Amino acid sequence: MNGTPRILNRILLGILGAKLLLIGALLVLLATVPAVGRWWQGWSADLWGGLRGLFDRTRIPGQPVSWLWMVMVVLLLLVIGLMVAWLAQQGKGRANLLVAEDDAGPVTGNVRIGGGVAEQALRAALADRPDLAGATVATYEFEGEPALRIRIQPRQGVAPHTLAAELTALVEALDAVVGKRTPVLLHLGSGARSRFRRAERVR
Amino acid sequence: MSRTAERSGTATPAGGAGSPPPGRPGGAGLDRILARETTSSRAAASVIAAVLVIGLCGYALLETAVRAVGQPPWLIDPQTAAERITALPAGVPPLLLGAAGAVVFVAGLFFFLNAVLPGRRARHVLANPRAAVVVDDEVIASALARRARLAANVTQEQVMVVVSRREVQVNVRPTSGVPLQAADIQAAVEDELRDMAPSPLPVVRVNLASAGVIGA
C-alpha cells in the first residue's frame, strides 16, 4: 500500500528490457552469422558517417570541438536526474498524521492526530500476546488519505482467520478512540522470527 | 516445528484475471489496497535498472565531458568507441562477443519478464468486515498443518503442507502400524479452510506416504 509507481516501474523496465534484448540478440548474431556482420558494418558505417558530418558542421568557431558534446553532457545529466527521481519514488508514502481535520466545534483550528497514537496503542495491545512473534504498525498515505498498515507475524500454527477477527476488534476499538474510520491493511506474514522460534506455546 | 512450506502460485494454470475479493462495505479503496498487496511492486528490479542506467550514463558522461573540454580520454574516446562498434565482428574474438551478447540478452530477459509477468505474491485474501486482510501462504500452510496433524494424530515432522494459489497439498507420513484415513484428514483440512475462507479458495489434496515412520 505504499506509493511505489507500479505502472511506471513496469513501463520503464519493459523499455530497458526490450532494448537489452535487442542489443544482446544483435551481439550474438554478429558473433555467429557472417552475413549479419556485413549488413551491420554497412548500415552502421553510414550512420556513423552522417553523425561525424554533423559533428564537423557544429564546431564551436575557433575551436576543434563541437558544441554537440555539451548537448550530450546535458542530456546525460538529464537522464541521470530522471533515474534518481525514479529511484526516489520506490517505497514512498509514509505519513505522519492519522487525522488532520477541521473540528466542527466553535473553536477555530484543526485537529491533528499523529500516526504514532495508533502505532503505540496497537503495539501495546499486541505486545503480550503469546501467539505473535512480532507486530509492526505504520501509517501510510494511500490515495491522499492516511491508512494504517498492521503487519503481524503469527507463530506457527495460529489460525489466521481467528487472529484476523481478534485484530479487527482492536481496530474497531481504535476507531472509537480516534473517531474516524481509517482504511486498515492487516498483513499476516511469516518471517524469520516466526519460523525459527519455538512454536510449542501455541500448538 | 512442522514442515510447512509455501510456493508461489505463478505455476498454477488457468490464472485468469486476479479475482478481486468479495464485496465489502469498506469500498473500492480497500479493494485497491488488496490488489496492490497481492502483486509485486517490481521495486527491486526497478532499483537495479535505475542503478544500472545511472552507472552507464555516469561513465558516458565522464568520457563526453572530458571530450567536450578537449582533454585526453580516461578509458576510451567516444569517437574511437563508435568506430570500433561500427567495425564490430572484426576486432573482438567471436566467442567473447557471443558471450557478452548472451549476458546482455539474459539481463534484458530478466527486466522484460519483470515488466510483463503478473507478479503475483504467494498470498491469499481473507474476507473481513473492517480491514483489508492479506495472509502469506506460509501462514495458511502452518495453520492447516496443525489441523492435519491433530486429525491424523501424528507428530509435527510427519506433516508437510504446501499452499499454492489454487491448491493445498497435504503430505502425511503415517506412523508405522497405525492406519490413517486420508478422507478424515481431508475433511479436517477442508473444514479449517472453509472457516478461513481465503480467496481464491484452493482445492485440498491429501497424499499419504506409502512408507511409515518408525517410533514416532
Interface residues (C-beta under 8 A of the other chain):
Chain A: M1 N2 T4 R6 N9 R10 I11 L12 L13 G14 L16 G17 A18 K19 L20 L21 L22 I23 G24 A25 L26 L27 V28 L29 L30 A31 T32 P34 G37 W40 Q41 S44 A45 L47 W48 L51 Q63 P64 V65 W69 M70 M72 V73 L76 L77 V79 I80 M83 V84 W86 L87 Q90 G91 F142 E143 A147 I150 P154 Q156 G157 V158 A159 P160 H161 A164 A165 L167 T168 V171 E172 P183 V184 L185 L186 H187 L188 G189 S190 R195 A199 R203
Chain B: M1 S2 T4 E6 G26 G29 L30 R32 I33 R36 E37 T39 S41 R42 A43 A45 S46 V47 A49 A50 V51 L52 V53 I54 C57 G58 A60 L61 T64 A65 R67 A68 V69 G70 A82 E83 I85 T86 A87 L88 P89 A90 P94 L95 L97 G98 A100 G101 A102 V103 V104 F105 V106 A107 G108 L109 F110 F111 F112 L113 N114 A115 V116 L126 N128 P129 R130 A131 A132 V133 V134 V135 D136 E138 V139 I140 S142 A143 A145 R146 Q156 E192 D195 M196 A197
